[in-house]
Amino acid sequence: MKTMQIAIDGPAAAGKSTVAKIVAEQLGIIYIDTGAMYRAATLKALETGVDLSDSQALSDLLTRTDIRLEPGDTGQRVFLDGTDVTEEIRSDKVTRAVSEVAAHRGVRSRMVKLQKEFAEGRGVVMDGRDIGIHVLKEADLKVFMIASAEERARRRYEENQIRGIGTPITDLQAEIEKRDKMDSERKESPLVQAADAVLIDTTALTVPEVAERIVRLAKERAD
Ligand code: DC
């Protein structure tokens, strides 16, 4: 189990990271949130004022950027050039811009290289959009997690309520659908289910139910 590699892909707000964290904890392996890496890259681009449509400028910027993921007391912390940006990368500003940044080939190849390095020779649960297809092609288990856009907006709304953010649910659903479209229709590594991935529709399932299903699948694969 210590070297088991699990890839979880799926659209925005399908519950991937919540479930992935639990699965990693139960299996005693590390969790890597690749969306957080694209978000950190986006924050850097916004802070630097680089044109988000300028592929070359973004690639150059990333060669001068240090992105690290480290375990913390309350979950994984994200560091951008040494500064903790864990909360900042969840801001609306970053969320609105991240799909544009993640669509560039140069940005993706840099992130995929880093992700492969992070996963090298160790047990890992990694979530994102292209993990089963590009990053962990040989993963022991691949999961493609989906949920209806209405349900995903409802979950995000509830999460936001706890954080004191009052964005209307209709706006959240529109933003989720827009990101789905951009992530699925982009030329570079669009969001698609890997042929050997297990599809889990979480619309009517609770977080513990989904986590349990994945842990069970992982144990079956390990046997
Ligand atoms: O999972 P998330 O919402 O934090 O991801 C943010 C964005 O990053 C998402 O809209 C698409 C992009 N992304 C990607 O292109 N590839 C990944 N492996 C992870 C995220």
Residues whose N, C-alpha, C, O or C-beta is under 5 A from the ligand:
A	BS01	DC	A12 T34 G35 A36 Y38 V98 S99 A102 D127 G128 R129 D130 R179 D183
